């Protein structure tokens, strides 16, 4: 079923079914942002405590995940940050939550959605592999490849300052502080021949 979500000025999240134009769910006030999973069956929304203000803005405290078929809350993820960027994995069982901490540093947490459990935490921004089996986290300290099932570190590449998945997930390309482009095999972690910078 195709649906659309909208947040009104009072922070209430509404969900409508597009086929009949009927409102299906109304979620509590305090919502300041939301994101769908790929199937459209789950909706993540970050909520704020209205009693906390910083320069006129409320501070997000938690991320709530709902099943939009029946409106049931699946999990509440307590991440405590000033900004959220949630990204569901391809099968919707895992969620990457990039957040901006009060110290203005990016942090990524990997969550098991059904259990509401944090599996791993790292500093930097993160990207899913196409199949959702692995997560690539990049920061000024380098790149880390993790197993999405349990958060276990598979490989680390400290030379990389920016890194991206190759098209088939078998290679990660990363740029170094010196401007070179390095390639790594994601199965073995081994470095492939470098591409000199310009």
N, C-alpha and C positions, 0 to 999 in steps of 0.2 A: 504494500500500500504506500503510495506516494504521500509524503507529509511535508509541511513547512512549519518552522518554528520562528517565533518573534518575541522580543522582550519589550514590554511597554515601559513608559516613563517611570512607573512606580516599581520597576524591577521584577514584575511578574512575568513568568515564561509561559506562553501559550503555544499549543500545538494543534494544527488543523490538518484534517485529511483533505487532499486536493480533489479527490473524485467527487465527493459530495459537498465540499466546502463547509463541513461541520467542525466545530471545535471539539477536539477529543480529550485534551487534558489541559489543566491549569496547574502549574507548579508554583511553589511558594515565592513570596517576595524576597528581594535581596540578590537576585540573579543579575550579573553584569556581563556575561558572555556565555556562549554555548558552542558546541561542536558535535556533529553527527559522526557515527561510525560509517564504514563504507556500505554496509547493508541497509542503513536507515532504520535499524531496529533498536539502537541504543543512542541515547543523547546525554552528553556530558555538559554540565553547567558549573561555572565557578560562581560562588556566592560570597557575599561580604557581610561583615558585621557592621550594621549601620551606626554603631556607637563609636567606631574608630575612624578618625579623619586624619589625613595628611595633606595639607595644602588644599583642602576642599574636596579631596577624593577619598572614597572608602577603600579599605584595604581588603583584598581577597584573602580568605582564610581556608577555604576548603573547596574540593571539587566533588560534586555529586553526580552519580550516573543512574539514569533511569531506563527501564524497559518501556518503550513507547507503545507497545502493544496493549499493555494493561496499566501503565502508569506507575508500576511498582518501582521503588528505589532499590537498585542493585547494590550500590556501595557508596560510602562517603570516604574520600581520600583526603586526609588532613596533611596538607603540604605547607601551609603558612608562608605566603610569599606576596610580593607586590604586583606580580603579573603572572598569568598562566598562559600556556600554549599547549593544549592537549592534542595528542595525535594517536588515534586508535591503530593497532596493528591490523593486518589484512583480515584476520579471523575474529577480531573484536574481543578476544580473550585477554589481550594485553594492551596497556596504554602507556605511552610515553608522555611524561608531563615535564615540559621545560618551564622553569619558573625563574623570575628575577627576584633575588633575595634582597633584604633591606640594605645589604652592603653593595648592591648593584652588580653582583656576579651571577652569571647564568649557571643554573644547576638543572640536571635532568634526572628524574626518577622513573624507574620501570615498575609498573604496577600490574598485579594480577587482578583483573576487574571483578571477577566473580567473588573472590575471597576478600577483596579490599586490602590486599597485602602488598607492601613494598618489597620488591625483589632485589633491586640494586639502585645505587645512587652514584652519580659522577658529575664533575663540573664540566660544563660545555654544552654545545647543542648536539642534537641526536637525529639520526635518520634510520628508518626501517629498511631492511633489505626487501626486495620485491615479494619474497615468499613469507616474510614476517618471522623468519627463524632467527635472525640476528639483528643486532643494533650497532650502528657506528656512531661513536661519540667523539667529537672534536673540540679541542680547546687549545690555549696557548702552550699547554704541557704536552701536546701531541694528540694522536688518535688511538682510540681503544675500540676493539671489536668484541662484542659481548653476545652470549647465548641468550636469546629472548625467553627461553623456557625457565631459566633459573637465575639469570643475571650474571652467570659465571664469565670471567674474562677469558677470551680465546686468544687474542693477540694484541700486542701494543706496538705502536710505531711512533716513538717520541720525536722523530724528525718532522712529522707532518704538522703544519699550522692550519691548513684547510684541507679537508678530505671529502671525497665523494665516491659513491658506488659506481662501478662500471655497469653497462647495460644488462649484463647477464649475472651480476653479483659475484662473479669469480675473481674480479679484480677491484681493488680500491686505488684511486689515484689521489695523491696528496702533494701540495706545494710546500716547499721548505722556506725557511727564513731567507735563504740565499737565492730564491727564485727558481730552483730546479723543480721539475715534476718527477716524483717517484711513484712507482707502481708496486703494489704488493699482491701476492696470491692470497686470497681470503681463506683457502683451505689449509695451507701450510704456514702462512705468515711470512713466507720468504719474499725478499725484494727482487723484483725483476729489473732489467736494465733501465737506468735513469734516462730521462729526457732533459737535456741541458736547458737552462733558462735562457731567455733572450735579453 
